[in-house]
Amino acid sequence: MADSVDERLAAEQDVDGPGQGLPAGIILSVIFSPPDPLDFRGVQRAYDTVAEDYAAYLPDTRWEAPLDLAMVDAFAMAVTAGNDVQVLDAGCGTGRMSQYLTERGCAVVGVDLSPGMVAMARRNHPDLVFTVGSLTELPYPDGQFAGVMLWYSIIHTPPAGQARIFAEAARVLHPGGHLLVGFQSGKGTRDDSKAYRQFGHEIELELERHLYTADDVGLQIESAGLREVCRLVRRAQGKERDDQAILLASAQ
């Protein structure tokens, strides 16, 4: 693609295309730049497109397994055991998990890359505060939160971009705060765009999902200076294609 190829000609000459019409001895150098792991424009466009259908299909926690919610409850209990109950729902989507945490005593604010998803969150949960922003550049000062939840919000970031997400989560946590991370467990990638065709979105949705093991995420947590407290790894249930994993960690 034009935006990922740097074409450099060793001589100034008009040509019909790369390598066409060059005199002997002239070298055409085409450098292919690797994709930027922190370029989420495709993800943003995809979620903007499906935001209203997503909000209707996933209005609450009915699709979460009881074991998964038990880990969220453990996170909420850890946060509310202290004097500060501020929680950042990082990658909040339409705000359904923000509402769940609020009902368990947390003071939640949400941030999401997609303006469309944030619009649905504000519409469905008008009493909560939601902001458009990136997980790799959280719009909050150091040490602001007692808890950060990354509920299936690391899955569209390739391995090369994971360290930045966990570094940002650790940055906005104050000492003694807690991090909860939920994700599909495994190796490789999935094409999530197919899941939205049932809603009639026959467009190009750049929505690749990355699978990580609990050990992969555990290493990211450790590298960010946090300490893993416990983890849950369970087999796929119902219509799930992949195993699920949830890790709880604390700030030193």
Buried (B, 14 or more C-beta within 10 A) or exposed (E): EEEEEEEEBEEEEEEEEEEEEBEEEEEBEEEEEEEEBBEBEBBBBBBBBBBBBBBEBBBEBEEBBEEBBEBBBBBBEBBBEEEBBBBBBBBBBBBBBBBBBBEBEBBBBBBBBBEBBBBBBBEBBEEBBBBBBBBBEBEBEEEBBBBBBBBBBBBBBEEEBBBBBBBBBBBBBBEBBBBBBBBBBBEEEBEBBEBBEEBEBEEEBBBBBBBBBBEBBBBBBEEBBBEBBEBBEBEBEEEEEBBBBBBBBBBE
